[in-house]
Amino acid sequence: MGRRRGFFAEMQYQAAKAQQERARQAAAAERQRVRLEREMHRAQVAAAQAHERMMRANAQAAAQAEREAKRLHIEAQQSKVESLNANLVEEFSAIDGILESTLAVDDYVDLEKLRRVAEHPTFRSADSAAVPPPAPAAAPPEPYFQPPPAPTGLSAVFAKKKHASATAEAQVRFEQAHAAWRGVVAEIPRRQLVALEQHQAAEAERLRRLARDRQQYETECDERRRVVDEENARLDDLIARLARNEPAAVDEYIGIVFSNSIYPDAISANSDVDFSYSSDLRELSITLVFPPPEAIPTTKSFRYVRASDELAETRLTQKDLTTRYANLVDNMTLRTLHEIWESDRARRIDSISLVGGVNHVDAATGQDVFVRLVALAVAREDFARIDLARITPSETMKHLRAVVSKAPYRLTPIDDRKGVRG
């Protein structure tokens, strides 16, 4: 049972599922459960600290520390119970409120809002920055001749020859140094040219790599645009076919509507829907799959038993389970009808025929069977006169002349051989 979602239906389903999860997490942060969990954690930490103090305490303080550790442990267990019970309350509220929750939203899907625009990341390349130009080649300081100091005093008479020799040697060294300097200066233009050529080659290579990166980026942008253009073309095609009232297009639109309809986690994995539209009859035929009875949580509450230091569960009575499941069947049926007609602003659907049931393994044959629990047919104008915010769901099902199982929780099938149309 069930059908594979269409492209836009799957896209909407994933977006709606993610939005539901974000909303659930945000709401949970504000609820009592968070405070209780924090209190539980605080009590656990305090209990551990008290236990550590007990181990360090002397014999006289050990008994008191043990009592304190026991008290804090009990507080932690009680806080855990309160947190678990808060979770149960939240879960049951979500299941019991599936009809009320859909009344707070508009189920119409504006297909134009599904139109996409290609989004591109900022272009980045390791070669975006230019190669720094070479620094100008600077000539070293020009050497200058510095003769040795002339002798003075009485030694000047006898040292003239020695000073002349030292001066001649200094002159030779100077000329050698100056010749070497002139050689370095003469080499500067060639070195500058080589550095400039190397810089130009490096810059050309950088520009080549940058162009390669840019081409790769543009190719990726083109691919993103191509994918988005294809999706938008598919959307245009859906809108055009929907305007022509083509059954397949109506089916695809309804699939998107159902993909936006997110049920609580406890039952969402077990619920499904199949449908088909007849343009001749202007009728939508729906097969609604309910979660099996065992999907409904059976724990009513938790409690802490001090004698055994255990958490015990209190189970829901059979009557509570039976009533809650029957309400779920009624609420899912009415919610489905409401979502279809609220989303059908173009009034393509005049009537809905619906069969709801559970996929089940027959205990006698071991075969997969679909147990029918609900069947009804209703016209738009009849359903439009119902104020879902003020009804009792079981009474509304009677008003719609729905054939409903006498015992849905026991999977007692309906007998609709005489039909359901009034």
SVG drawing of the C-alpha trace seen along z (x, -y; Angstrom):
<svg xmlns="http://www.w3.org/2000/svg" viewBox="-29 -65 144 85">
<polyline fill="none" stroke="black" stroke-width="0.4" points="0.0,0.0 1.2,-3.5 2.9,-5.2 6.2,-6.8 6.2,-10.6 6.7,-12.8 9.6,-15.1 8.1,-18.2 6.1,-16.1 9.4,-14.6 11.0,-18.0 8.1,-19.5 8.0,-16.5 11.6,-16.8 11.3,-20.6 8.1,-20.2 9.6,-17.4 12.7,-19.5 10.5,-22.5 8.4,-20.3 11.6,-19.0 12.9,-22.5 9.5,-23.7 9.3,-20.7 12.8,-21.3 12.2,-25.0 8.9,-24.3 10.4,-21.6 13.1,-24.0 10.3,-26.1 8.4,-23.3 8.5,-21.9 10.4,-18.9 13.6,-20.9 13.4,-22.3 12.8,-18.8 15.7,-17.4 18.0,-20.1 16.8,-19.5 17.4,-15.8 21.0,-16.5 21.6,-18.8 20.4,-16.2 22.5,-13.5 25.6,-15.7 24.8,-16.6 24.3,-12.9 27.7,-12.1 29.4,-14.9 27.8,-13.8 29.0,-10.3 32.5,-11.6 32.3,-13.5 31.1,-10.4 34.1,-8.5 36.4,-11.2 34.5,-11.7 35.7,-10.3 33.8,-7.6 31.7,-10.1 30.5,-12.0 30.1,-8.9 26.5,-8.1 25.4,-11.7 27.0,-11.8 25.4,-8.5 22.0,-9.8 22.6,-12.9 23.7,-10.8 20.6,-8.7 18.3,-11.7 19.9,-13.2 19.7,-9.9 16.0,-9.8 15.5,-13.3 17.3,-12.4 15.1,-9.4 12.0,-11.4 13.2,-14.1 13.7,-11.5 10.2,-10.2 8.8,-13.7 10.8,-14.2 9.6,-10.9 6.0,-11.7 6.4,-15.1 7.5,-13.4 4.5,-11.1 2.2,-14.1 3.8,-15.8 3.6,-12.6 -0.1,-12.0 -1.0,-15.6 0.6,-15.5 -1.3,-12.3 -4.6,-13.4 -4.2,-16.9 -3.6,-15.9 -6.9,-17.3 -6.6,-20.5 -3.0,-21.1 -3.9,-21.2 -6.6,-23.8 -4.0,-26.3 -2.2,-26.2 -3.2,-26.8 -2.9,-23.6 -2.9,-25.5 0.4,-25.1 1.4,-28.1 3.4,-26.3 5.1,-29.5 6.9,-29.4 8.5,-26.2 10.3,-28.1 14.0,-28.1 16.9,-30.5 20.4,-29.1 22.6,-30.0 26.3,-30.1 29.1,-30.3 31.5,-33.2 34.3,-32.5 37.6,-31.7 41.0,-30.7 44.4,-30.3 45.7,-32.3 43.5,-35.4 46.3,-37.6 48.9,-38.9 52.5,-37.8 54.4,-40.6 56.8,-42.4 60.5,-42.0 62.2,-44.7 64.4,-47.0 68.0,-45.9 70.0,-48.3 73.7,-49.0 76.0,-48.4 77.7,-51.5 80.6,-52.7 83.9,-52.1 86.2,-55.0 89.9,-55.3 91.0,-55.7 94.8,-56.1 96.6,-54.9 97.2,-57.6 100.5,-59.5 103.2,-59.0 103.7,-61.8 106.4,-63.0 110.0,-61.7 108.9,-58.5 107.8,-60.5 111.4,-61.0 112.1,-57.3 108.7,-56.0 108.1,-57.8 109.2,-54.9 107.0,-52.5 104.0,-54.8 104.5,-55.2 104.4,-51.4 101.3,-51.1 99.6,-53.8 100.5,-52.0 99.0,-48.7 95.8,-50.5 95.5,-52.0 95.8,-48.6 93.1,-47.2 90.9,-50.2 91.2,-49.8 90.4,-46.1 87.3,-46.8 86.2,-49.6 86.6,-47.3 84.5,-44.7 81.9,-47.3 81.8,-48.5 81.2,-44.9 78.3,-44.5 76.8,-47.8 77.2,-46.8 75.4,-43.5 72.3,-45.2 70.4,-45.8 70.8,-42.1 69.7,-40.9 66.8,-43.3 65.8,-42.0 66.0,-38.3 63.9,-39.1 61.4,-40.9 61.1,-38.0 60.8,-35.5 58.0,-37.7 56.2,-37.9 56.4,-34.1 55.1,-33.5 52.3,-36.0 51.4,-34.4 51.3,-31.0 49.2,-32.4 46.7,-33.9 46.6,-30.6 45.7,-28.8 43.2,-31.5 41.5,-31.2 41.4,-27.4 39.8,-27.9 37.4,-30.5 36.4,-28.1 35.8,-25.4 33.7,-27.7 31.7,-28.8 31.1,-25.2 29.8,-24.4 27.6,-27.5 26.3,-26.4 25.4,-23.0 23.6,-24.6 21.7,-26.8 20.9,-23.8 19.5,-21.8 17.4,-24.7 16.2,-25.5 15.2,-21.9 13.3,-22.0 11.6,-25.2 10.7,-23.8 9.1,-20.8 7.3,-23.2 6.1,-25.2 4.9,-22.0 3.0,-21.0 1.4,-24.4 0.3,-24.3 -1.1,-20.7 -2.8,-21.6 -4.5,-24.5 -5.8,-22.0 -7.1,-19.9 -5.0,-16.9 -5.6,-14.0 -1.9,-13.3 -1.1,-16.9 -3.9,-17.0 -2.5,-13.8 1.0,-15.4 -0.4,-18.6 -2.3,-16.5 0.9,-14.5 2.6,-17.8 -0.2,-18.7 0.1,-15.3 3.9,-15.7 3.4,-18.9 1.1,-16.9 3.5,-15.7 2.2,-13.5 3.8,-13.0 6.9,-10.8 5.2,-8.0 2.8,-7.3 4.3,-9.0 6.3,-5.9 3.2,-3.8 0.8,-6.1 0.5,-6.4 -1.9,-7.5 -2.7,-6.5 -5.0,-8.5 -6.2,-9.1 -8.2,-11.8 -11.0,-11.4 -11.5,-14.6 -14.8,-13.2 -16.3,-12.7 -14.3,-15.5 -13.7,-13.1 -10.6,-12.2 -10.4,-8.5 -8.2,-8.0 -6.9,-5.0 -5.7,-6.1 -3.4,-3.8 -3.7,-4.2 -0.9,-3.3 -1.5,0.1 -2.9,0.2 0.5,1.2 2.0,-2.1 0.1,-3.9 2.2,-4.2 0.8,-2.0 2.5,-3.6 0.2,-5.9 2.8,-7.1 6.0,-6.3 6.6,-6.2 9.6,-5.7 9.5,-2.8 11.8,-3.6 11.7,-0.1 13.3,1.4 14.9,-1.7 13.3,-1.1 11.2,-3.1 7.8,-1.4 5.3,-1.9 1.6,-2.3 -0.1,-0.9 -3.1,-2.5 -6.2,-0.5 -7.7,1.4 -10.5,-1.1 -8.1,-4.0 -6.2,-2.4 -9.4,-1.5 -10.8,-5.0 -7.6,-6.7 -7.2,-4.6 -10.8,-5.1 -10.3,-8.8 -7.1,-8.6 -8.9,-6.9 -11.7,-9.6 -9.2,-12.5 -6.9,-11.2 -10.0,-10.8 -11.3,-14.2 -7.9,-15.8 -7.3,-14.2 -10.6,-15.6 -9.9,-19.0 -6.4,-19.2 -7.6,-18.3 -10.4,-20.8 -8.5,-23.6 -5.7,-23.2 -8.0,-22.9 -8.7,-26.6 -9.3,-26.0 -12.3,-23.8 -11.3,-20.9 -12.5,-18.3 -16.3,-18.1 -16.3,-14.9 -14.0,-12.5 -14.4,-8.8 -12.1,-7.5 -11.3,-4.1 -9.0,-3.8 -7.5,-0.8 -4.4,0.9 -1.8,3.1 -1.8,6.3 -0.5,9.9 -3.4,12.2 -2.8,14.5 -4.7,17.4 -3.1,17.3 0.2,15.4 -0.7,13.2 -0.5,9.5 -3.9,8.0 -5.5,4.5 -8.1,4.4 -10.7,1.7 -11.7,-0.3 -13.4,-3.3 -15.3,-4.1 -17.1,-7.2 -18.0,-9.5 -18.7,-13.1 -19.3,-16.2 -17.5,-19.4 -20.6,-21.5 -21.6,-19.1 -18.1,-19.1 -17.9,-22.9 -20.8,-23.3 -18.8,-21.6 -16.9,-23.7 -14.0,-21.3 -12.9,-23.5 -16.1,-22.8 -17.0,-19.2 -16.8,-15.8 -15.1,-13.7 -17.1,-10.5 -20.3,-12.5 -19.1,-14.1 -18.2,-10.7 -21.8,-9.7 -23.1,-12.9 -21.1,-12.1 -22.7,-8.6 -19.2,-7.0 -19.0,-3.3 -16.7,-2.9 -15.4,0.3 -17.2,1.2 -13.8,2.1 -10.9,0.4 -8.4,1.3 -9.2,5.0 -8.9,4.5 -12.5,5.5 -13.2,4.8 -16.2,2.9 -19.0,4.2 -19.5,1.7 -20.9,4.0 -24.0,1.8 -21.9,-1.2 -21.4,-4.5 -23.2,-7.1 -26.4,-8.4"/>
</svg>
